Amino acid sequence: MPLKTTTKSSSKKAVTINTKRFDSDILPSEITSETNYFNRRSFIGTAGTLAMGSMLSSCADADSSANKASAASTADASKQNALEFLPANKSINNGFYTDEVKTPYKDITAYNNFYEFGTDKSDPQRHAHKLVTDPWSITIEGEVEKPGTYTLEDILKPHDLEERIYRLRCVEAWSMVVPWIGFSLADLLNRFGMTSRAKYVAFETLYRPDEMRGQRSRFGTIDWPYVEALRIDEAMNPLTMMAIGLYGKVMPNQNGAPIRLVVPWKYGFKSIKSIVKIRLTDQLPPTSWNKTAPQEYGFYSNVNPAVNHPRWSQASERRLPTSLLKPNRIDTLPFNGYAEQVAHLYKGMDLRRNF
């Protein structure tokens, strides 16, 4: 997400999540194996444990809090049951793997933009332990043949989890390399039978102010709940994934538990977290940062070093971890280094105008 802004309070009521299961809509081919079933159960139970474990982080002064939170986060990760997944395939040039040095777990989990918990980079880790992720359901609606509200377990069936090591580039000109665990968004959408009218996919984050303190803030411009969207061809690109973990562990709350989007060629705020609704539509959907500051944050928001943000250059980035003496600054690549896989999606488009 972008740099700090102020956020105003919203009069919206909290979303009530229906946990009804549509078992009759699940095809026989989607029934998961016994091994995968218990892996899904392990994921659900572990997610709850992770949320409780994150309470170990301190809320003292900012610097010591961040350090203690990082240490607690690392300790938490070592205690979690590992997810079962297919390791990233290093031999296939499909963009699913990079041999760049992975950002340490403690940095990935301690340095975040998740404004639902506050605007400081350490706020998500300090406060996300209040988020309840079990039970969890996602509503699938719009231009689909099988709409409904599905439990997270039903969403995860029958997908085999895989590791993808992606670069993550924030619009604020810092970056990470993250080993995500998840599955292709295209595989999920195909299960629900998209109609020919589907041109866009819209996503919505949980709205639960009692657990997400940033949604209670009186100072700001984001109209909660947070929403994002992709064009249908972007959503169906093999690189686009739904992630439920990182570093082989279940997703930490501060990183978007229990399930989030990852679109590696776009700026990080497009990869919406803690998803509760997916809607397919024939109309261009609104997106939160584009509504807030359309002159700064476009609908596409592809990583583009040739198009600067109005307030800073996008030509380079700080690869975390960094320090005053070691800024670790590198050149930014078009489409975050994924041009071979996605540049064809924008053939003939003016990428300066369609930023």
VOVEX-541502 format. One line per 8 residues: their letters; for each residue x, y, z of C-alpha. Coordinates in nm, 2 decimals, decimal comma, padded with zeros to 4 digits. Layout:
N
A = X:Y:Z | ...;
This chain:
355
MPLKTTTK = 00,00:00,00:00,00 | 00,10:00,36:-00,04 | 00,26:00,59:00,21 | 00,07:00,72:00,52 | -00,24:00,91:00,46 | -00,51:01,01:00,70 | -00,83:00,79:00,72 | -01,18:00,89:00,79;
SSSKKAVT = -01,43:00,69:00,98 | -01,69:00,49:00,80 | -02,06:00,44:00,88 | -02,06:00,09:00,72 | -02,18:-00,19:00,94 | -01,96:-00,49:00,99 | -01,99:-00,77:00,74 | -02,17:-01,08:00,86;
INTKRFDS = -02,01:-01,39:00,72 | -02,24:-01,68:00,63 | -02,07:-02,02:00,69 | -02,32:-02,22:00,49 | -02,16:-02,49:00,28 | -02,28:-02,57:-00,07 | -02,17:-02,94:-00,07 | -02,41:-03,01:-00,36;
DILPSEIT = -02,21:-02,77:-00,58 | -01,88:-02,94:-00,53 | -01,80:-03,18:-00,81 | -01,68:-03,53:-00,73 | -01,35:-03,44:-00,90 | -01,31:-03,17:-00,64 | -01,32:-03,40:-00,34 | -00,98:-03,38:-00,18;
SETNYFNR = -00,76:-03,67:-00,09 | -00,73:-03,79:00,27 | -00,38:-03,65:00,29 | -00,48:-03,31:00,16 | -00,78:-03,31:00,38 | -00,58:-03,34:00,69 | -00,33:-03,08:00,56 | -00,63:-02,84:00,52;
RSFIGTAG = -00,74:-02,92:00,87 | -00,38:-02,86:00,99 | -00,39:-02,52:00,81 | -00,71:-02,41:00,98 | -00,59:-02,51:01,33 | -00,25:-02,37:01,29 | -00,39:-02,03:01,17 | -00,56:-02,00:01,51;
TLAMGSML = -00,25:-02,08:01,69 | -00,05:-01,83:01,49 | -00,30:-01,55:01,58 | -00,26:-01,63:01,95 | 00,12:-01,65:01,92 | 00,15:-01,30:01,78 | 00,03:-01,16:02,11 | 00,38:-01,20:02,23;
SSCADADS = 00,50:-00,89:02,06 | 00,56:-00,58:02,28 | 00,38:-00,25:02,26 | 00,65:-00,04:02,42 | 00,83:00,24:02,23 | 00,84:00,22:01,85 | 01,19:00,09:01,80 | 01,20:-00,16:02,08;
SANKASAA = 00,85:-00,28:01,98 | 00,95:-00,35:01,63 | 01,26:-00,55:01,74 | 01,07:-00,75:02,00 | 00,79:-00,81:01,76 | 01,04:-00,94:01,50 | 01,19:-01,18:01,75 | 00,85:-01,30:01,86;
STADASKQ = 00,74:-01,35:01,50 | 01,05:-01,56:01,43 | 00,98:-01,77:01,74 | 00,62:-01,81:01,64 | 00,71:-01,93:01,29 | 00,94:-02,20:01,43 | 00,65:-02,34:01,64 | 00,40:-02,38:01,36;
NALEFLPA = 00,32:-02,70:01,18 | 00,46:-02,68:00,83 | 00,22:-02,68:00,53 | 00,25:-02,96:00,28 | 00,33:-02,81:-00,06 | 00,52:-02,87:-00,38 | 00,86:-02,69:-00,37 | 00,92:-02,42:-00,63;
NKSINNGF = 01,04:-02,57:-00,96 | 01,37:-02,41:-01,04 | 01,41:-02,57:-01,39 | 01,10:-02,42:-01,56 | 01,11:-02,07:-01,68 | 00,76:-01,98:-01,59 | 00,83:-01,70:-01,34 | 00,73:-01,90:-01,04;
YTDEVKTP = 01,09:-01,90:-00,90 | 01,38:-01,66:-00,86 | 01,72:-01,74:-00,72 | 01,75:-01,39:-00,56 | 01,81:-01,39:-00,19 | 01,49:-01,44:00,00 | 01,39:-01,17:00,25 | 01,42:-01,30:00,60;
YKDITAYN = 01,09:-01,41:00,77 | 01,14:-01,16:01,05 | 01,15:-00,87:00,79 | 00,85:-01,00:00,59 | 00,64:-01,02:00,90 | 00,75:-00,71:01,08 | 00,75:-00,45:00,79 | 00,40:-00,43:00,64;
NFYEFGTD = 00,14:-00,20:00,50 | -00,20:-00,32:00,62 | -00,39:-00,01:00,70 | -00,67:-00,20:00,86 | -00,43:-00,22:01,16 | -00,26:00,12:01,14 | -00,04:00,32:00,91 | 00,30:00,25:01,07;
KSDPQRHA = 00,50:-00,03:00,92 | 00,51:-00,21:01,26 | 00,13:-00,16:01,34 | 00,01:-00,48:01,16 | 00,24:-00,71:01,37 | 00,15:-00,53:01,69 | -00,23:-00,54:01,64 | -00,32:-00,82:01,40;
HKLVTDPW = -00,33:-01,08:01,67 | -00,69:-00,95:01,74 | -00,80:-01,08:01,40 | -01,01:-01,40:01,42 | -00,95:-01,61:01,11 | -01,13:-01,93:01,21 | -01,40:-01,98:01,10 | -01,36:-01,80:00,76;
SITIEGEV = -01,57:-01,79:00,45 | -01,56:-01,63:00,11 | -01,86:-01,52:-00,10 | -01,83:-01,59:-00,47 | -02,08:-01,39:-00,67 | -02,17:-01,21:-00,99 | -02,10:-01,36:-01,33 | -02,05:-01,72:-01,21;
EKPGTYTL = -02,26:-02,04:-01,25 | -02,21:-02,15:-00,89 | -02,24:-01,84:-00,66 | -02,25:-01,89:-00,29 | -02,07:-01,84:00,04 | -01,81:-02,12:00,09 | -01,61:-02,21:00,39 | -01,23:-02,17:00,36;
EDILKPHD = -01,19:-02,55:00,36 | -01,43:-02,58:00,06 | -01,23:-02,30:-00,11 | -00,91:-02,48:-00,06 | -01,04:-02,81:-00,21 | -00,91:-02,96:-00,43 | -00,61:-02,74:-00,48 | -00,26:-02,88:-00,42;
LEERIYRL = -00,05:-02,61:-00,25 | 00,27:-02,50:-00,42 | 00,56:-02,27:-00,34 | 00,63:-01,97:-00,56 | 00,92:-01,74:-00,48 | 00,82:-01,40:-00,61 | 00,95:-01,05:-00,60 | 00,72:-00,80:-00,42;
RCVEAWSM = 00,75:-00,44:-00,51 | 00,58:-00,17:-00,30 | 00,47:00,15:-00,47 | 00,67:00,33:-00,19 | 00,99:00,20:-00,37 | 01,09:-00,08:-00,13 | 01,08:-00,45:-00,22 | 01,11:-00,80:-00,09;
VVPWIGFS = 01,15:-01,16:-00,22 | 00,89:-01,38:-00,06 | 00,84:-01,76:-00,08 | 00,46:-01,78:-00,09 | 00,25:-02,09:-00,05 | -00,07:-02,12:-00,24 | -00,24:-02,20:-00,57 | -00,34:-02,03:-00,90;
LADLLNRF = -00,64:-01,79:-00,89 | -00,73:-01,92:-01,24 | -00,79:-02,27:-01,09 | -01,02:-02,13:-00,83 | -01,22:-01,92:-01,07 | -01,26:-02,20:-01,32 | -01,43:-02,41:-01,04 | -01,72:-02,17:-01,02;
GMTSRAKY = -01,80:-02,15:-01,39 | -01,74:-01,79:-01,51 | -01,99:-01,67:-01,76 | -01,89:-01,51:-02,09 | -02,00:-01,17:-01,94 | -01,72:-01,17:-01,68 | -01,46:-00,90:-01,77 | -01,32:-00,81:-01,43;
VAFETLYR = -01,27:-00,98:-01,09 | -01,33:-00,77:-00,78 | -01,21:-00,85:-00,43 | -01,31:-00,73:-00,09 | -01,12:-00,74:00,25 | -01,29:-00,82:00,58 | -01,47:-00,53:00,74 | -01,45:-00,59:01,12;
PDEMRGQR = -01,37:-00,27:01,31 | -01,37:-00,44:01,65 | -01,07:-00,64:01,54 | -00,92:-00,41:01,28 | -00,83:-00,09:01,47 | -00,75:00,11:01,15 | -01,11:00,08:01,04 | -01,21:00,27:01,35;
SRFGTIDW = -00,98:00,56:01,28 | -01,13:00,91:01,24 | -00,83:01,03:01,05 | -00,80:00,91:00,69 | -00,95:00,88:00,34 | -00,99:00,51:00,28 | -01,36:00,41:00,25 | -01,37:00,07:00,42;
PYVEALRI = -01,39:-00,21:00,33 | -01,07:-00,22:00,12 | -01,14:-00,33:-00,24 | -00,93:-00,42:-00,54 | -00,98:-00,56:-00,88 | -00,81:-00,71:-01,19 | -00,90:-00,75:-01,55 | -01,01:-01,11:-01,62;
DEAMNPLT = -00,70:-01,18:-01,83 | -00,48:-01,06:-01,55 | -00,67:-01,28:-01,30 | -00,63:-01,58:-01,53 | -00,26:-01,53:-01,58 | -00,07:-01,82:-01,43 | 00,14:-01,59:-01,21 | -00,16:-01,46:-01,02;
MMAIGLYG = -00,21:-01,67:-00,71 | -00,41:-01,70:-00,39 | -00,16:-01,74:-00,10 | -00,24:-01,90:00,24 | 00,12:-01,91:00,37 | 00,48:-01,81:00,34 | 00,81:-01,97:00,43 | 00,62:-02,30:00,44;
KVMPNQNG = 00,40:-02,18:00,73 | 00,04:-02,06:00,75 | 00,00:-01,70:00,66 | 00,06:-01,46:00,96 | -00,23:-01,23:01,04 | -00,02:-00,92:00,96 | 00,05:-01,05:00,61 | -00,31:-01,11:00,51;
APIRLVVP = -00,43:-01,43:00,68 | -00,60:-01,65:00,61 | -00,60:-01,60:00,24 | -00,48:-01,32:00,01 | -00,41:-01,23:-00,35 | -00,05:-01,21:-00,49 | 00,00:-01,04:-00,83 | 00,38:-01,01:-00,86;
WKYGFKSI = 00,41:-00,77:-01,15 | 00,19:-00,50:-00,99 | 00,26:-00,27:-00,70 | 00,19:-00,44:-00,37 | -00,13:-00,26:-00,28 | -00,30:-00,46:-00,56 | -00,24:-00,78:-00,37 | -00,54:-00,75:-00,14;
KSIVKIRL = -00,53:-00,92:00,20 | -00,78:-01,12:00,42 | -01,03:-01,17:00,14 | -01,40:-01,23:00,21 | -01,56:-01,16:-00,13 | -01,48:-01,23:-00,49 | -01,72:-01,09:-00,75 | -01,70:-01,13:-01,13;
TDQLPPTS = -01,85:-00,85:-01,32 | -01,88:-00,69:-01,67 | -01,82:-00,34:-01,53 | -01,49:-00,18:-01,42 | -01,49:-00,21:-01,04 | -01,37:00,06:-00,80 | -01,04:00,01:-00,62 | -00,96:00,17:-00,29;
WNKTAPQE = -00,64:00,37:-00,36 | -00,76:00,47:-00,70 | -01,07:00,62:-00,54 | -00,86:00,79:-00,27 | -00,60:00,95:-00,50 | -00,67:00,87:-00,87 | -00,39:01,10:-00,99 | -00,14:00,89:-00,80;
YGFYSNVN = -00,27:00,53:-00,81 | -00,41:00,39:-01,13 | -00,63:00,09:-01,18 | -00,35:-00,11:-01,34 | -00,06:-00,01:-01,11 | 00,19:-00,22:-01,30 | 00,54:-00,18:-01,18 | 00,70:00,06:-01,42;
PAVNHPRW = 01,03:00,24:-01,36 | 00,96:00,48:-01,65 | 00,65:00,62:-01,48 | 00,73:00,80:-01,15 | 00,49:00,85:-00,87 | 00,40:01,22:-00,85 | 00,61:01,25:-00,52 | 00,90:01,01:-00,58;
SQASERRL = 01,10:00,82:-00,85 | 01,01:00,46:-00,94 | 01,34:00,40:-01,11 | 01,49:00,21:-00,82 | 01,39:00,04:-00,50 | 01,53:-00,06:-00,15 | 01,55:-00,43:-00,13 | 01,48:-00,53:00,24;
PTSLLKPN = 01,64:-00,57:00,48 | 01,82:-00,23:00,46 | 02,00:00,01:00,70 | 02,14:00,36:00,69 | 02,48:00,23:00,60 | 02,35:-00,04:00,37 | 02,05:00,09:00,17 | 02,07:-00,21:-00,06;
RIDTLPFN = 01,92:-00,01:-00,35 | 01,87:-00,18:-00,69 | 01,72:-00,09:-01,02 | 01,35:-00,15:-01,07 | 01,26:-00,37:-01,36 | 00,95:-00,33:-01,59 | 00,66:-00,54:-01,46 | 00,89:-00,62:-01,16;
GYAEQVAH = 01,09:-00,85:-01,38 | 00,79:-01,05:-01,52 | 00,77:-00,88:-01,86 | 00,82:-01,22:-02,04 | 00,51:-01,36:-01,87 | 00,28:-01,05:-01,87 | 00,38:-00,78:-02,12 | 00,16:-00,93:-02,39;
LYKGMDLR = -00,15:-00,84:-02,17 | -00,09:-00,47:-02,24 | 00,02:-00,48:-02,60 | -00,08:-00,15:-02,77 | -00,17:00,02:-02,45 | -00,01:00,35:-02,34 | 00,14:00,25:-02,01 | 00,20:00,61:-01,91;
RNF = -00,17:00,69:-01,94 | -00,29:00,36:-01,82 | -00,07:00,35:-01,51;
